[in-house]
Amino acid sequence: MRGNGTRMAAAPQYFNSSTKERHRNRKGAELWDIRWGLLCSHPADYTPVCTTELGRMAKLAPEFKKRNVKIIALSIDSVQDHHGWTKDINAYIGESSVQNLPFPIIADEKRELAVQLGMLDPSERNKEGLPLTARAVFVIGPDKTLKLSILYPATTGRNFDEILRVIDSLQLTACKKVATPVDWKAGEDCMVLPNISEEDVTKLFPKGIHIKALPSSKKYLRFTPQP
Amino acid sequence: MRGNGTRMAAAPQYFNSSTKERHRNRKGAELWDIRWGLLCSHPADYTPVCTTELGRMAKLAPEFKKRNVKIIALSIDSVQDHHGWTKDINAYIGESSVQNLPFPIIADEKRELAVQLGMLDPSERNKEGLPLTARAVFVIGPDKTLKLSILYPATTGRNFDEILRVIDSLQLTACKKVATPVDWKAGEDCMVLPNISEEDVTKLFPKGIHIKALPSSKKYLRFTPQP
C-alpha cells in the first residue's frame, strides 16, 4: 500500500536530523520560518538522465533556498562515486571549477533508507541483479509529513518547474484559506476553501471573489486573486 | 511500502476490463497500437479544485486520444453525484449543452478500488470521518505495469501538461533506445541509453550524437536529436 500514511511514518526519522537548522535566519511568522524538505532518489551515478537532473537541481539551488526548502539527493552508490560524479555534474552545467554541489547526496549503499522509504524499483537492477533506487520525489512539510510524492519512470527525467510549482502551492495554502486549481502557477487566481462560510469570505479575501454560477446552484466554485 | 511492484500487481485487474479494445483501429506497428491508461482519483464531487481538474481533462480528451491513452476518473461518490456534477463541470468549461464527459468516472462508493490501489488519503476525511480518495495519478503502460505515479496534496490541482509530457516520454522511450533528460519536452534532444555500444550508435541514430567531455572521461552523456 502506497497511501500517504506509510510515507508519513517513514519520513520523520530522516528529516529530524536537520532539526538544528529549522529556526535559523528566517523572517516572517508564517510557515516559511520552518524548513521544508525535498528528497530525490536516482538510479545510479555516472548515468545520463541523472546527471542532467542533479545539474538542474544545482542550478535551481537558489530557488529552493528562497523557499526555505532543504534539498537532498540519494542513491545506492558510494561516497567515492558521489565525489567523482560531482565533478562530471559541475562540468556538465559549466561550473568545472566548482568542487561541490549545493546539496548532499546520501550514499545509501546498504539500501536502508531506500527500503524504509519504498524507493527501490524492482524492475531496474544493477549488474549484480540488485534493485536500484527509483526516480522518486518526496516533498516533506515543516510538520514532517509527506506532501507530494512522485515516482517517475527510469526513462524520464523529472520536471523541476513542476516540483517548484507544487511547493509554491503548498507554502501558500499552508497559511491562506485557499487551494490552487488545475495547472495553477504562482500569482494566478486561487480557490476559496469549501469550509469557509460566506460571512468569513469578505474578511479573509479583501480583494474580492468571483462565484461561478452552476447548474447544481451550489456555490463552491469561488475564485479569488492570490492572497 | 509504495514501490512500483505493489502498484503493478494491483493495476492489471482493473485495466484488463478494457482488453477488448486493445487492438482496435490503430495504425503502425509500434507500442501505440496497444492502449495506455491514465487513472486519476479525486477527493470529492462538487468541490472546487476537482471541478477545474476534470474540466481540464475533458478539454484535453483529444490529446489523450491522439496518444491512445484511455482516461478514467475515480472517486468514492455515487453515480448520481457523478451525473449531477458532470453538468457543473461542463458549465464550468463553457459546454453547458453537453450532457456527458469524454471519460468515465468510477463510483467507488465501497472504496474497493481505492483500497486496492492505495488511493485513500488518511489525512482527508468526509463528514462521517471516513477517508477520502487522494489526488492520485497513475499512468499504466500497454504491458499493464505502472509507469508513473503521483500523489498530489489535496490543496493543489494537478498539472496536466506534466502528465502529457511524461506520457510523450514514455511512448517515445518504449520503442526507441533513448531516455529523456530533465525538463525534456517533445521534440527536444534525447539521451542515448547507456547500454548501447559505440558500434550500434551510428546505426541506431543516423541524425548523429554529441558526446559531452567529462572529468571522469566516461562517455555516458550522449545527446541525439529526438528519433
Interface residues (C-beta under 8 A of the other chain):
Chain A: M1 R2 G3 N4 G5 T6 R7 Y46 T47 P48 V49 T51 T52 E53 G55 R56 G84 W85 K87 D88 A91 Y92 S96 G118 M119 L120 D121 P122 S123 A134 T145 L146 K147 L148 S149 I150 L151 Y152 P153 A154 T155 T156 G157 R158 N159 F160 D161 E162 R165 V166 S169 L170 T173 A174 A179 T180 P181 V182 D183 W184 M191 V192 L193 P194 K212 A213 L214 P215 S216 K218 Y220 L221 R222
Chain B: M1 R2 G3 N4 G5 T6 R7 Y46 T47 P48 V49 T51 T52 E53 G55 R56 G84 W85 K87 D88 A91 Y92 S96 G118 M119 L120 D121 P122 S123 A134 T145 L146 K147 L148 S149 I150 L151 Y152 P153 A154 T155 T156 G157 R158 N159 F160 D161 E162 R165 V166 S169 L170 T173 A174 A179 T180 P181 V182 D183 W184 M191 V192 L193 P194 K212 A213 L214 P215 S216 K218 Y220 L221 R222
